[in-house]
């Protein structure tokens, strides 16, 4: 692994020591690849993923726009899935990425969709 990945992993582990998700207040975890972005609502007590959304979903892939605009749609999609499950609050886990650009767009989209951090 290169230094950049190792640095992010160290930050990620440091964040994960401090935060965790429950069934009522799950952890909203973000993974960012070069082309796509993935988010999951995770219950760490049971080790289960409650809901997931990504920029590869059909309704989001059909949209035209930049990666940041698609990230905002992913945030709105996860908020919609959370409200269907009766979840209104979550703990945001940026997974070692800077809270900027696509990661921030996911958070903004989820907030606009009604999810609270």
C-alpha positions as CSV (number, residue, x, y, z in Angstrom):
1,X,0.0,0.0,0.0
2,X,1.2,3.5,-0.7
3,X,1.6,6.2,2.0
4,X,-1.7,7.9,1.1
5,X,-3.8,4.8,1.7
6,X,-2.0,4.0,4.9
7,X,-2.5,7.5,6.2
8,X,-6.2,7.3,5.5
9,X,-6.4,3.9,7.2
10,X,-4.8,5.2,10.4
11,X,-7.2,8.2,10.4
12,X,-10.1,5.8,9.7
13,X,-9.2,3.5,12.7
14,X,-8.8,6.5,15.0
15,X,-12.3,7.7,14.0
16,X,-13.9,4.3,14.4
17,X,-12.6,4.0,18.0
18,X,-14.7,7.0,18.9
19,X,-17.9,6.4,17.0
20,X,-20.3,3.5,16.5
21,X,-23.8,2.9,15.3
22,X,-26.8,1.4,16.9
23,X,-30.1,0.2,15.6
24,X,-31.8,3.5,16.3
25,X,-28.8,5.7,15.4
26,X,-26.8,3.9,12.8
27,X,-23.4,4.9,11.4
28,X,-23.5,6.5,8.0
29,X,-20.2,5.2,6.4
30,X,-18.8,6.6,3.2
31,X,-16.5,4.9,0.7
32,X,-15.1,7.0,-2.1
33,X,-13.5,5.4,-5.2
34,X,-12.1,7.3,-8.1
35,X,-15.3,7.1,-10.1
36,X,-18.1,6.2,-7.6
37,X,-19.2,6.8,-4.1
38,X,-20.9,4.3,-1.8
39,X,-22.7,4.9,1.5
40,X,-24.1,2.5,4.1
41,X,-26.2,2.7,7.3
42,X,-24.5,0.3,9.7
43,X,-25.7,-1.1,13.0
44,X,-22.4,-1.9,14.7
45,X,-24.0,-3.8,17.7
46,X,-25.4,-6.5,15.4
47,X,-22.8,-6.0,12.6
48,X,-25.5,-5.5,10.0
49,X,-25.9,-3.1,7.1
50,X,-29.4,-1.6,7.4
51,X,-29.4,0.3,4.0
52,X,-27.0,1.1,1.2
53,X,-26.9,3.5,-1.7
54,X,-24.2,4.2,-4.4
55,X,-23.6,6.2,-7.5
56,X,-24.0,2.9,-9.4
57,X,-27.7,2.7,-8.6
58,X,-29.8,2.8,-11.8
59,X,-31.7,6.0,-10.9
60,X,-28.5,7.9,-10.1
61,X,-26.5,6.5,-13.1
62,X,-29.2,7.8,-15.4
63,X,-28.6,11.3,-14.2
64,X,-26.2,13.6,-16.0
65,X,-23.8,15.7,-13.9
66,X,-20.5,15.9,-12.1
67,X,-19.4,13.4,-9.5
68,X,-20.2,16.0,-6.7
69,X,-23.8,16.3,-8.0
70,X,-24.2,12.6,-8.1
71,X,-22.8,12.3,-4.6
72,X,-25.5,14.7,-3.4
73,X,-28.1,12.4,-5.0
74,X,-26.6,9.4,-3.2
75,X,-27.0,11.3,0.1
76,X,-30.6,12.0,-0.7
77,X,-31.2,8.3,-1.7
78,X,-29.7,7.0,1.6
79,X,-31.9,9.6,3.6
80,X,-35.0,8.3,1.7
81,X,-34.1,4.7,2.5
82,X,-33.5,5.6,6.2
83,X,-36.9,7.3,6.5
84,X,-38.5,4.2,5.1
85,X,-36.9,2.2,7.9
86,X,-38.0,4.9,10.5
87,X,-34.5,6.2,11.1
88,X,-34.2,10.0,11.5
89,X,-30.7,10.3,13.1
90,X,-27.3,8.9,12.2
91,X,-23.6,9.2,13.1
92,X,-21.6,10.4,10.1
93,X,-18.4,8.4,9.4
94,X,-16.2,10.0,6.8
95,X,-13.8,7.0,6.8
96,X,-10.6,9.0,6.9
97,X,-11.5,11.2,3.9
98,X,-11.4,15.0,4.3
99,X,-14.9,16.5,4.9
100,X,-14.7,18.2,1.5
101,X,-16.0,17.7,-2.0
102,X,-17.9,14.5,-2.6
103,X,-17.9,13.5,1.1
104,X,-19.4,16.8,2.0
105,X,-21.9,16.6,-0.9
106,X,-23.1,13.2,0.5
107,X,-23.6,14.7,3.9
108,X,-25.5,17.7,2.5
109,X,-27.7,15.5,0.4
110,X,-28.5,13.3,3.4
111,X,-29.3,16.4,5.5
112,X,-31.6,17.8,2.8
113,X,-33.3,14.4,2.7
114,X,-34.2,14.7,6.4
115,X,-31.4,12.7,8.1
116,X,-29.8,14.4,11.1
117,X,-26.2,14.0,12.2
